[in-house]
Amino acid sequence: MTPRLNRKLVLEHPEIHPDGAGGYDSAWVVKGFLWGEITARTGREQAQGGAPVSRMNFRIVVRAAPYGAPDRPQPQQRFREGDRIFLIEAVAEEDADNRYLTCFATEEVAV
């Protein structure tokens, strides 16, 4: 079945910069824009630092890019859609023809 790529996603990569005081700051840098299909998988609520956090797992399908290409999603990168942020945990080929990639991602929201 062909995925329905109807969501415009921003692919972001973390960059680390010295903060001038011996430490580091990280910032998210835009790598590109991809159209994807987002499907909810599982979710749960857990306490994090004494506050409840909703953690939802998603399957995000995007068009494939060759391994090593700058617009190919990788673990530790993230997708952003407006105010929503999906941290990419794993990436795999979706189909035998390598036309699509499946990104397994999580979204955390304080409740």
Secondary structure, 3 states (H helix, E strand, C coil): CCCCCCEEEEEEEEEEEECCCCCEEEEEEEEEEEEEEEEEEEEEEEEECCEEEEEEEEEEEEECCCCCCCCCCCCCCEEEECCEEEEEEEEEECCCCCCEEEEEEEEEEEC
